[in-house]
Amino acid sequence: STDGTATAARDAGAIVRYESRRGKGHVVCRMFADIEADVYVIADGDGTYEPTDAPVMVKSLVTESYDMVVGRRVPDRDDASVYPRGHVLGNWLFNKILGTLFRTRFSDVFSGYRVFSRRFVKSFPVRFTGFEIETEIAMHTADIGLPYDEYPTAYRSRHAETQRKLRTLPDGLRVLVAAVLMFKEMRPMLFFSLISAVLTAVAVALGVGVIREFLETGLVPRLPTAVLAASIQIVAFICLTAGLVLDSVCRSRREAKRLAYLALAPVDNP
């Protein structure tokens, strides 16, 4: 980061570490790997979140044995400068999409204010480098069935010295692509079955006329169409087979991640 966040944090007594690779995902990956703690709190450094809510979120995580508590953003006033309308719409849309694809109940999947347990952090394989990291965190939670909760927290306008790094359309597209890729990895049978169904529909639409002519005349006058329909249907069967194979691989990976999670002790409730 090129703003004054690191200097302000150091002046306030924080231990500041640097990550040379750009992107929020790289930072999360590095800190999850290097920092040893029982409870982790992450928050954006732009002054938009309420710091006094952190102890309450930590207490909820510990006493209720959650692995993640998400700070659900509640704007302190109805002002587009606090929460731009495009971001509100995009957040609502992605919450609905992810809820449908992965059967989650997040209401603010892109919140940058979260509390994690050690179990979560040390079993979470970070792959994405940018703002897709929040989506990946949500999917990891849903994939191996981790307990989580959301806590309403005040969301304020940014400090005047900071600039908004999130670009609504480009970053929204990146998040959507990441969600599709994770859907393919987490639910490959459904993903490839949908592709197979679409290809089958196309093959049937192309081939029904050819079959009708063959039944009536015993001839195949439209041979190229018949070959194309048959080829598309073969690809559909290949997609279905790929879904079956990858579904078994996905189950094995999910079990491995679950075992890695269970190998770590939960946070003690003092």
N, C-alpha and C positions, 0 to 999 in steps of 0.2 A: 504494500500500500504506500502511496506517495503523500497521503495527508498527514496530519499531526497526531493520529491516534496513538502510535507507538510512544511518542514523546510524552503525551498526556498520561498514558498508562504508567510509564516509568516514573514520572514525577509524582504520581499518586501512590507509588510503592509497589507496583506490580512487577513481576519477573517477565521480561519481554524476550521472546525468541523470534527468530526470523526464518521465513521460508522463501527461498529465491524464486521458486516456480509460481507463476501467476495463476490465480483462480482459487475460489473458495474451497473447492473440493481438495486441492493440494494441501491447503492449510489444515483442513479437518483431518485428512489422512495422516499428516505429520504429527499433529497434536494427539490424536488417538493412539498413535504408535509410541510416542516418546513420553507422554505424561502418565504417571502412575497415581491413581487416586481411587477412592471408593465411590465418589459422586462427582460428576462433571457438569458444569454449567457453561453454556455457550450463549453469546448474545452479540448482535451486530454492534459495532463501535460508533454508531452515528447518533447516539443519544435518543433514539426513538422508543426504547423500552424502559419500563419502570424497574429500577434496581431493587427496590424494597420488596418486590414480589418474589425475588429469588429464594429467600429463606422459606417462604411459604411453599413454593414449589418443591424445594428440597425436602421439607418435612413431609409433604404428601408422598413423594417418591419413597422415602424411607419407611414411613409408618404403614403405607398401603402396599408395600413391596412391588411397586411399579418398576419398570425398566426405562421408562421415558415419561416425562411430563412436558407437554407442549404449552408454551405461553400463547393462548389464543388472543389475537390482537383485537382490542376494542378501542377505536379512535376516541380521543378525549373531546373531540368536537367534530361536527359535520362539516368538514372542510377538505376540499380536494388536495390542498397542499399537504395534508396529513396522510391521506390514503387516496392516491389518484384513482379516478373512476375506472380507468382501463385496468389497473391492478386489481380493483375490487371485482370486476367482471371476470378477469382471467383467473383469479383465485377461486371464485365460486365455480367457474366452469371446470377447472382442473380437479377441484374437490369432488364434483359429481362424476367426472370421467374416471378418476382413480377409484372412487367408491364402487362404481359399476364393474370395472375391470378386475379389481382385487378384493372387493367386498370389505372395504375399510369404512370407518365412520369418522374420519378426520374432517373437521370443519375449517381448519386453517393449516393446510399442509405445507405452506411456504413460510411459516413463521420462523424467524431466526433466533428465537428465544426458547431454549430447551434445557432440560435437565436430564442427564443420563445416569444409569448405573454402570458400574465397572463391567458387569456381565454384557451389557449392550455394546459398550465401546470396544471391548476386546474380542467380540465375535462378529464385528461389523466389517465386511470387506469393501472398502471404499474403491469405487471404479471411476466415477465421473469427476471432472475437474472444476466445474463451474457451479451455477445456481441449480443444476439438476440434483445437487447433493441432498436437498430437502426431500425431493421425491424418492431418492434412493433410500434415505433413512425410513421413510414411511413404508416403502415396499419391504425392506428388511424386517420391520416390525410385523407386517402382515404375513410375511412368508413363513416365519417360524413361530408365529403366535405369541409374541411378547406382550405382556400386560402394559398398558399405557393409559394416560389420562390427559385431559386438556384443562388448563386453568386460565380464566379470563384475566388479561393484564392490560393496563392502559397503554395506548399507542399514541405517541406524540409526534409532532412535526420534527423534521431533522434539524440538527444544528446548522446555523447559517454557513459555517465554514466547510461543511461536508457537501459532497455532490452525490446524487443518486446514480449508482452504477448499473442498476437493473434496467435493461432496455425491453420494453413491453413486448414488442413483436419478435425481434431476433431471439431473445432469451426464452420467450414463451414457446417459440418453435423448437428450440433446443430441448426444453423440458418435455414437450410433446413427443419428440423423437425418442428421448430417453425413456419415457413411459411405455412407448410401443416396444422398444427393445427389451425392457424389463418384463413386459407382459409376455413377450415371446419366450424369455428364459424361465419365467415362473409358471406359466400356464401354456406350455408348448402344444399340448394336445388340442386345446381349444383354439389356439392361434392358427395352427396348421389345418385344423378341421374347417375353420371359416374360409381359409384360402381354397381348400379342396372343394368346399361347397360352391363357392363362386365359380371356380373353374368347371365344375361339373355342370352348373347351370348354363355356362357359355357353350360347353360341348354339346349339351342336349339341344340348345337353341339352334346350333349349326347343323346338328346331325338328324333332327327329327324329319326334316324334309327329305334328306337322302334316304333314310330308312323307309319312309312312306313310298317313295318312288321305287325302291327295291322290292317292296312287298307287292306293289301293283304290277310292275313290269319285269322284275327279275334282273334289272340292269342298274348300274351305278353311273349315270351320265355325268354327275358332278363329282368326279374323283378327287380333285384337289380339296373340295369342301369336306369330303368324307375323311381324307387323310388328316386334315387340320383338326376336325372334331375328335378323331381317335387320338391324335397326339396330345391335345389338350386334356383329354380324359386320362391318358397315361400319366401326365404331369400331376393331375389331381390325385391319383393313386399314390404317386411318389411322395407328395406332400403329406398325405394321410399316414403313410409309413414312417416318414420322418417325425411326425408328431408322436407316434407310438413309441419310437426309439428314444426321442428326446424326453418324453414324459418319464421314462424309467430313469434316465440320467438325472433329471430334475429332482426326482424323489430321493435319489442317493445323495445329491448335493444338499438338499434340505435336511436330511437326516444328519449329515456331517456337520452342518452349521448348528443344528440343534444340540448335538453332542458337545461341540465346542462351547456353546453357551452354558450347558449344564455342568461342564467341567469347572466353571468358576463359581465361587461362593457368592451368595446374595449379600446385599448390604445389611449389616447388623442393625437392628432397631434398638438403640440404647434405652 
